[in-house]
Amino acid sequence: MSNEGRKRGGALSYIIALLAIFALNFILPRMMPGNPLQAIYGDEALVAMTPQMEVHLTELFALDKSWSEQMVAYVLALLQGNLGFSYYYKDEVSSVIMGALPWTLLLVGLSLLIATVVGVMLGIESGYRRGERIDRGLLAGLMLLGGLPDFFLGIVLLLIFGVSLNLFPLSGALTPYSGLEGFPLVADIARHLALPLAALVLVDLGGIYLLTRNTVVTILKEGFMLTARAKGCSEFCLRYSHAGRNALLPVTTATGLRIPQLITGALFIEIIFSYPGLGLMLRTALDARDYPLIQGILLLVTVTVLFANLFVDQIYKRLDPRTRYAH
C-alpha cells in the first residue's frame, strides 16, 4: 500500500469513529419506548413543560417527522453548533457548555503538560541512576501516589491544605465579586486551581515516570549508546539527546491512552472541589435529569478524546518517521 493510501486509511478510521459517535447520539434516545421528548427530557420536565415549549421542541428535533428527516435536522443542527435546549438552565446546550469548557480545558491541559514534562524528566534521571538511592525513592513514592484514586487524593489534599492549613480555597475557580484584574486575577485563579491540578498531576505522574524510566534502562544497553559514549559525548547529551529522545516515542503513544482517563479524573476532581467545569455541570445535569445537557457533554468529551488521539498520532509520526511507512 502506498504512503498516500495509508494516510487515507488512517483518516477514514477516525471519520468512521466520528460518524459512529454521532449515530449513537442520535439513535439511542429515539429507540427508548414512549414519547421521544420523554426519553430526551424525562418525566419531570414534561410535567412542568408548557404546551408552547413542547411544540417548539418537537419542531426543533423534527420529532413529528420520519427518521430520515430527523437525521437531516440533527446533522444540520450539529453543523450549526446546536446541541439542543437545556431545560434546567433554560438556554442552548452549546452556550451552557461553553461557559464551563474553558475551566476544564485549563485543568486538563495543564495537568497533561506538567505530568508529562515532570514525569519524563524524573524518569530519565531515575533510569540513568538505576539502583541508586534517588531511583529507589522516586520509584517507591511515585508508584504509591499512582496507585491512589484521583478523587481520594483530591479529598486528602482538600482536607490538609484547604481545611487544616487554610492555604488554598476550598471551592470555585476564582473569588466571587472580587473585582480583580490583571496579575491579581491570574494569581487568584492559580490559587483556586492549585489543589485540583495537584491531585490530577500526582496521580498521573507515576505512569509516565515508570514508562520513561524502564525505557531509558533498556535504551542504555543499546549499541548506539555505547558508541556515543565512546565518541566522548557528555553525560547531559547521553541522558537527554540520546536516551531521552528515544524514550519519547512510547511516552507519546501512552499519552493517547492517558487522555480519556485524565478527562474522566478531571470530571470527578471538579465535583470534589466544586470547580466550575464540565464535571460539576455534568453532576448538576444528572441531578436535574437534564438529558440534552448530559448528552451534549458526553458528545463533546468523546469527540475531544477522538481528536486528541488523532493529534497524538500526528506527533508520533513526526518523532519517528518510520511509522509513516508501517503496514
Stockholm file with secondary structure:
# STOCKHOLM 1.0

chainA/1-327         MSNEGRKRGGALSYIIALLAIFALNFILPRMMPGNPLQAIYGDEALVAMTPQMEVHLTELFALDKSWSEQMVAYVLALLQGNLGFSYYYKDEVSSVIMGALPWTLLLVGLSLLIATVVGVMLGIESGYRRGERIDRGLLAGLMLLGGLPDFFLGIVLLLIFGVSLNLFPLSGALTPYSGLEGFPLVADIARHLALPLAALVLVDLGGIYLLTRNTVVTILKEGFMLTARAKGCSEFCLRYSHAGRNALLPVTTATGLRIPQLITGALFIEIIFSYPGLGLMLRTALDARDYPLIQGILLLVTVTVLFANLFVDQIYKRLDPRTRYAH
#=GR chainA/1-327 SS CCHHHHHHHHHHHHHHHHHHHHHHHHHHHHHSSSCHHHHHHCHHHHHHCCHHHHHHHHHHHTTTSCHHHHHHHHHHHHHTTCCCEETTTTEEHHHHHHHHHHHHHHHHHHHHHHHHHHHHHHHHHHHHTTTSHHHHHHHHHHHHHHTSCHHHHHHHHIIIIIIISCCSCSSCSSCTTCCCCSHHHHHHHHHHHHHHHHHHHHHHHHHHHHHHHHHHHHHTTSHHHHHHHHTTCCHHIIIIIIIIHHHHHHHHHHHHHHHHHHHHHHHHHHHHTTCTTHHHHHHHHHHHTCHHHHHHHHHHHHHHHHHHHHHHHHHHHHHCGGGGGCC
#=GC SS_cons         CCHHHHHHHHHHHHHHHHHHHHHHHHHHHHHSSSCHHHHHHCHHHHHHCCHHHHHHHHHHHTTTSCHHHHHHHHHHHHHTTCCCEETTTTEEHHHHHHHHHHHHHHHHHHHHHHHHHHHHHHHHHHHHTTTSHHHHHHHHHHHHHHTSCHHHHHHHHIIIIIIISCCSCSSCSSCTTCCCCSHHHHHHHHHHHHHHHHHHHHHHHHHHHHHHHHHHHHHTTSHHHHHHHHTTCCHHIIIIIIIIHHHHHHHHHHHHHHHHHHHHHHHHHHHHTTCTTHHHHHHHHHHHTCHHHHHHHHHHHHHHHHHHHHHHHHHHHHHCGGGGGCC
//
